[in-house]
């Protein structure tokens, strides 16, 4: 009886230990996955990139307009059609400081190709290697925007668009996917849950406020 009881005790201890080991392993896996999800990968640098905030910056005006855009997002394309040229012209005249944040929140809508991340990374490649072509490249990406829920453009097509706007220096960076993780990390860092997202002088606008508040800072 005692021997049987002892074997039962050891069995219970063994099961408990195994459960603890599994729980510890699962906890470690969760931590690893969270760290990986938040890992920005290589951080882009360059004359127009703020390495701390991730902003691609144009102009030196007093009012700061920050736009967070996903290149798979139809609403972002519509936003650019409505305000893109006005914002870019205002920045060129130093009427505003325009901060552009390419983010990736729609990877799940590109059939497993992670188009949002790849396009955001490509934008950072151009801003890094060919800063004078960054706005041309952004405009070209929206002009060639693929259908949402489709596979998106290939890396070769993203590189070809860079060549078309004169950003040949960025081609190898795009091909290597150097900054592919950065867009998703930026979305998490700046708590971007929908696009387009717009901040004016550090204040985040509700989507319903964009059409009323944004024109106030434009000449």
C-alpha positions as CSV (number, residue, x, y, z in Angstrom):
1,X,0.0,0.0,0.0
2,X,2.8,2.4,1.0
3,X,4.8,1.6,-2.1
4,X,1.7,2.2,-4.3
5,X,1.1,5.4,-2.5
6,X,4.7,6.4,-3.1
7,X,4.5,5.6,-6.8
8,X,1.3,7.7,-7.0
9,X,3.0,10.6,-5.3
10,X,5.9,10.5,-7.7
11,X,3.5,10.3,-10.6
12,X,1.7,13.4,-9.4
13,X,5.0,15.2,-8.9
14,X,6.2,14.2,-12.4
15,X,3.0,15.4,-14.0
16,X,3.2,18.7,-12.1
17,X,6.8,19.2,-13.1
18,X,5.9,18.5,-16.7
19,X,3.1,21.0,-16.6
20,X,5.4,23.6,-15.2
21,X,8.0,23.0,-17.9
22,X,5.4,23.3,-20.6
23,X,4.0,26.5,-19.1
24,X,7.5,28.0,-18.9
25,X,8.2,27.0,-22.4
26,X,4.9,28.5,-23.7
27,X,5.6,31.7,-21.7
28,X,9.1,31.9,-23.3
29,X,7.5,31.3,-26.8
30,X,5.0,34.1,-26.2
31,X,7.7,36.5,-25.1
32,X,9.8,35.5,-28.2
33,X,6.9,36.0,-30.6
34,X,6.0,39.4,-29.0
35,X,9.6,40.5,-29.3
36,X,9.7,39.4,-32.9
37,X,6.5,41.2,-33.7
38,X,7.9,44.4,-32.2
39,X,11.3,44.0,-33.8
40,X,11.8,46.9,-36.2
41,X,14.7,45.2,-37.9
42,X,17.2,47.6,-39.6
43,X,16.4,51.2,-38.8
44,X,16.5,53.5,-41.8
45,X,18.7,56.6,-41.7
46,X,19.3,59.5,-44.1
47,X,19.0,63.2,-44.4
48,X,15.2,63.3,-44.4
49,X,14.6,60.4,-42.0
50,X,14.2,60.9,-38.2
51,X,15.8,57.7,-36.9
52,X,14.1,58.1,-33.5
53,X,10.5,58.8,-34.7
54,X,10.7,57.1,-38.1
55,X,9.3,60.2,-39.8
56,X,10.2,61.0,-43.4
57,X,10.3,64.8,-43.2
58,X,9.7,67.6,-45.7
59,X,9.7,71.3,-45.2
60,X,10.4,73.4,-42.1
61,X,7.1,75.1,-41.3
62,X,5.8,75.9,-37.8
63,X,2.8,73.6,-38.2
64,X,3.7,69.9,-38.2
65,X,1.4,67.6,-40.1
66,X,2.1,63.9,-39.7
67,X,0.4,61.4,-41.9
68,X,0.5,57.6,-41.4
69,X,-0.2,55.7,-44.6
70,X,-0.4,52.1,-45.7
71,X,0.2,51.6,-49.4
72,X,-2.4,48.8,-49.6
73,X,-5.1,51.1,-48.1
74,X,-7.6,52.5,-50.6
75,X,-8.6,55.2,-48.1
76,X,-5.0,56.4,-48.0
77,X,-5.0,56.7,-51.8
78,X,-8.2,58.7,-51.6
79,X,-6.6,60.9,-48.9
80,X,-3.6,61.5,-51.1
81,X,-5.8,62.4,-54.1
82,X,-7.6,65.0,-51.9
83,X,-4.7,66.5,-49.9
84,X,-1.4,65.0,-51.1
85,X,-0.4,67.7,-53.6
86,X,-1.5,70.5,-51.2
87,X,0.5,69.1,-48.4
88,X,3.6,68.5,-50.5
89,X,3.4,72.0,-52.0
90,X,3.0,73.6,-48.5
91,X,6.0,71.6,-47.3
92,X,8.1,72.7,-50.3
93,X,7.3,76.3,-49.5
94,X,8.0,75.7,-45.8
95,X,4.5,76.7,-44.8
96,X,4.3,73.4,-42.9
97,X,6.5,70.5,-41.8
98,X,5.2,67.4,-43.4
99,X,6.0,64.1,-41.7
100,X,5.2,60.9,-43.6
101,X,5.1,57.6,-41.8
102,X,4.8,54.5,-44.1
103,X,3.2,51.9,-41.9
104,X,2.0,48.3,-42.3
105,X,-1.3,47.3,-40.9
106,X,-2.8,45.4,-43.9
107,X,-0.4,42.6,-44.5
108,X,-3.3,40.2,-43.8
109,X,-5.0,41.5,-46.9
110,X,-2.3,40.6,-49.4
111,X,-2.6,36.8,-49.6
112,X,0.5,36.1,-47.5
113,X,2.9,38.4,-49.5
114,X,3.1,41.0,-46.7
115,X,2.7,43.7,-49.3
116,X,2.1,46.5,-46.8
117,X,5.4,45.8,-45.1
118,X,7.3,45.4,-48.3
119,X,5.9,48.6,-49.8
120,X,6.6,50.6,-46.6
121,X,10.1,49.2,-46.5
122,X,10.6,50.1,-50.2
123,X,9.5,53.7,-49.4
124,X,12.1,53.9,-46.6
125,X,14.7,52.5,-49.0
126,X,14.1,55.4,-51.4
127,X,13.9,58.0,-48.6
128,X,17.3,56.7,-47.4
129,X,19.2,56.2,-50.7
130,X,17.5,58.8,-53.0
131,X,15.7,61.4,-50.7
132,X,15.0,63.8,-53.5
133,X,12.9,61.1,-55.2
134,X,11.0,60.1,-52.1
135,X,7.8,62.0,-52.8
136,X,7.8,61.0,-56.4
137,X,8.1,57.4,-55.3
138,X,5.3,57.7,-52.8
139,X,3.0,59.2,-55.4
140,X,4.0,56.5,-57.9
141,X,3.1,53.8,-55.4
142,X,-0.3,55.2,-54.9
143,X,-0.7,55.6,-58.7
144,X,0.1,51.9,-59.1
145,X,-1.8,50.8,-56.0
146,X,-2.8,47.1,-56.2
147,X,-6.2,45.9,-55.3
148,X,-6.8,45.3,-51.6
149,X,-7.0,41.6,-50.8
150,X,-4.8,40.8,-53.8
151,X,-1.1,39.8,-53.7
152,X,0.2,43.3,-54.2
153,X,3.1,44.3,-56.3
154,X,6.2,42.1,-56.4
155,X,9.6,43.3,-55.1
156,X,10.7,43.5,-58.7
157,X,7.8,45.8,-59.5
158,X,8.6,47.9,-56.5
159,X,12.1,48.2,-57.7
160,X,11.0,49.0,-61.2
161,X,8.9,51.9,-60.0
162,X,12.0,53.2,-58.1
163,X,13.9,53.1,-61.3
164,X,11.1,54.9,-63.2
165,X,11.3,57.9,-60.8
166,X,15.0,58.0,-60.8
167,X,15.7,56.3,-57.5
168,X,18.0,53.6,-58.9
169,X,20.2,53.9,-55.8
170,X,17.4,52.2,-53.8
171,X,16.9,49.1,-55.9
172,X,19.3,46.8,-54.0
173,X,17.8,47.9,-50.7
174,X,14.3,47.0,-52.0
175,X,15.5,43.7,-53.4
176,X,17.1,42.8,-50.1
177,X,14.0,43.8,-48.1
178,X,16.3,45.8,-45.8
179,X,13.5,47.7,-44.0
180,X,10.6,45.3,-44.5
181,X,10.0,45.0,-40.7
182,X,10.0,48.7,-40.0
183,X,6.5,49.6,-41.2
184,X,4.8,47.2,-38.9
185,X,7.0,48.3,-36.0
186,X,6.1,51.9,-36.7
187,X,2.4,51.1,-36.6
188,X,2.8,49.6,-33.2
189,X,5.1,52.3,-31.9
190,X,2.7,55.1,-32.9
191,X,-0.5,53.2,-32.1
192,X,-1.8,53.3,-35.6
193,X,-4.9,51.1,-35.9
194,X,-6.4,52.5,-39.0
195,X,-5.2,54.5,-42.0
196,X,-5.0,57.2,-43.0
197,X,-4.1,58.6,-39.5
198,X,-3.3,62.3,-39.3
199,X,-1.7,64.3,-36.4
200,X,-1.5,68.1,-36.4
201,X,1.0,69.6,-34.0
202,X,1.0,66.4,-32.0
203,X,-2.8,66.1,-31.7
204,X,-4.3,63.1,-33.4
205,X,-7.4,63.8,-35.5
206,X,-10.5,61.7,-35.5
207,X,-11.2,60.5,-39.0
208,X,-14.2,62.8,-39.1
209,X,-12.1,65.8,-38.2
210,X,-9.6,65.5,-41.1
211,X,-11.7,67.5,-43.6
212,X,-12.3,70.3,-41.2
213,X,-9.0,70.6,-39.3
214,X,-6.4,69.9,-42.0
215,X,-7.4,72.8,-44.3
216,X,-6.8,75.2,-41.4
217,X,-3.0,74.6,-41.6
218,X,-2.8,74.7,-45.4
219,X,-2.2,78.0,-47.1
